[in-house]
Amino acid sequence: MKDPTESDYRQCFTTDLGQRVLVEILLMAGYFSTDLKTTEDLAVLNFAKVILSKCGLLRGSVMDVHVKSLFAGISMGRIEPKKETQ
């Protein structure tokens, strides 16, 4: 059964304002962090993933687009890959 709130989430987070808020939520939830240590950290991260899922952003076909756009950003010089430190 389809979640009736999914269209609400998409409508909210497809606006410029909604996308800025979503980025802030993802940052605060540690979505881009590799340093999550506690069960609480993981719970907050999982909640952020629920939001992404309700927006339809965690489907397989959409994930392909995300990965391609990340690499496109690197190849166009918009994103600097992290340099390995030794």
C-alpha positions in Angstrom: 0.0 0.0 0.0 1.4 3.4 -1.0 2.1 5.9 1.8 -0.3 8.9 1.3 2.3 11.3 2.7 4.9 10.5 0.0 3.5 13.1 -2.4 3.5 15.7 0.5 7.2 15.0 1.1 8.0 15.3 -2.6 6.1 18.5 -2.9 7.8 20.0 0.1 11.4 18.9 -0.7 11.3 19.7 -4.5 11.2 23.4 -3.8 14.4 25.4 -3.5 13.6 26.1 0.2 12.7 22.5 0.8 16.0 21.3 -0.7 18.0 23.8 1.4 16.2 22.4 4.5 16.7 18.8 3.4 20.5 19.4 3.0 20.5 20.9 6.5 18.6 17.9 7.9 21.1 15.5 6.2 24.1 17.4 7.5 22.7 17.4 11.1 21.8 13.7 10.8 25.4 12.9 9.8 24.3 11.6 6.4 27.7 12.5 4.9 29.7 11.5 7.9 31.9 8.5 8.3 32.2 9.0 12.0 28.9 7.9 13.5 29.6 6.2 16.8 26.5 5.7 18.9 23.2 4.0 18.5 21.6 7.4 18.7 23.7 8.6 15.8 22.5 5.7 13.7 18.9 6.3 14.8 19.0 9.9 13.6 20.7 8.8 10.3 18.0 6.2 9.8 15.3 8.9 10.3 17.0 11.0 7.6 16.9 8.0 5.3 13.1 7.7 6.0 12.7 11.2 4.7 14.7 10.4 1.6 12.7 7.3 1.1 9.4 9.2 1.4 10.7 11.6 -1.2 11.3 8.7 -3.5 15.1 9.2 -3.5 16.2 5.8 -2.4 14.8 3.7 -5.3 17.3 1.8 -7.4 16.7 3.8 -10.6 17.1 7.1 -8.8 20.2 5.9 -7.0 21.9 5.4 -10.4 21.2 9.0 -11.3 22.6 10.2 -7.9 25.9 8.2 -8.4 26.2 9.5 -12.0 25.7 13.1 -10.9 28.3 12.7 -8.2 30.9 11.5 -10.7 29.8 14.2 -13.2 30.4 16.8 -10.5 33.9 15.4 -10.0 34.7 15.3 -13.7 33.5 18.8 -14.3 35.6 20.2 -11.4 32.7 21.1 -9.2 33.6 18.6 -6.6 37.1 18.0 -5.4 37.7 14.3 -4.5 39.2 13.8 -1.0 42.9 13.3 -1.2 44.2 10.2 0.6 46.5 11.0 3.5 49.2 8.6 4.6 
